[in-house]
Amino acid sequence: MAEDGHQAGATLRFLEFELDPASYRLRREGEPLHVERRVFDLIAYLALHRDRVVPREELLREVWGGVTVTSHVLVQALHAARRVLGESAETPSVLKTIRRAGIQFIAPAIEVPPLPAAAFLGREAELTAIRQALARAEAGLPQVVLIEGEPG
């Protein structure tokens, strides 16, 4: 466990998304999304601190790492993050602005521990299909996955 109570190296699943902070990957229904580095860092920081409202000053300090920037940079990054996540500030499903307090990650999320790389060697397509079905199930869509064949 990391010091914030979250499992180090875990993938975070929310709605139809998978966020893998360790490898800087964000996927939607299994498809990789292109996300600018600071925008990704903003989403990841909020997701990893989803148990609370994160003050804007903390986001500027932690996401921009000591680089002097204005609050306008945060506003732009937040707008870009919402665009990537397919939401608006008026109807948030992932990132909610709490007036005079900060931003909170509000989507229901689960942490999935990393699998050993050798566990699915040569079965990337099957693993992707399973992840997509799980993401759809988490979004409330009924799913059935049948697995057959020799083990190993």
LINFEN-V354934 format. One record per residue. N is the residue number from 1. PSI is psi as a letter, one per 40 degrees, with the letter a starting at -180 (NA if undefined). Layout:
<<N;PSI> <N;PSI>>
This chain:
<<1;i> <2;i> <3;e> <4;e> <5;e> <6;i> <7;h> <8;h> <9;e> <10;i> <11;h> <12;h> <13;h> <14;h> <15;b> <16;e> <17;i> <18;h> <19;h> <20;g> <21;d> <22;d> <23;e> <24;f> <25;h> <26;h> <27;i> <28;h> <29;f> <30;e> <31;h> <32;i> <33;i> <34;h> <35;h> <36;i> <37;d> <38;d> <39;d> <40;d> <41;d> <42;d> <43;d> <44;d> <45;d> <46;d> <47;d> <48;e> <49;f> <50;e> <51;e> <52;i> <53;h> <54;h> <55;i> <56;d> <57;d> <58;d> <59;d> <60;d> <61;d> <62;d> <63;d> <64;e> <65;f> <66;e> <67;h> <68;h> <69;i> <70;i> <71;d> <72;d> <73;d> <74;d> <75;d> <76;d> <77;d> <78;d> <79;d> <80;d> <81;d> <82;d> <83;d> <84;d> <85;e> <86;f> <87;i> <88;i> <89;d> <90;d> <91;g> <92;i> <93;e> <94;d> <95;h> <96;h> <97;h> <98;h> <99;h> <100;e> <101;d> <102;a> <103;i> <104;h> <105;h> <106;e> <107;h> <108;h> <109;i> <110;i> <111;h> <112;h> <113;i> <114;i> <115;i> <116;h> <117;d> <118;e> <119;d> <120;f> <121;h> <122;e> <123;f> <124;d> <125;d> <126;d> <127;d> <128;d> <129;d> <130;d> <131;d> <132;d> <133;d> <134;d> <135;d> <136;d> <137;d> <138;d> <139;e> <140;e> <141;h> <142;h> <143;i> <144;h> <145;h> <146;h> <147;h> <148;i> <149;i> <150;i> <151;i> <152;NA>>
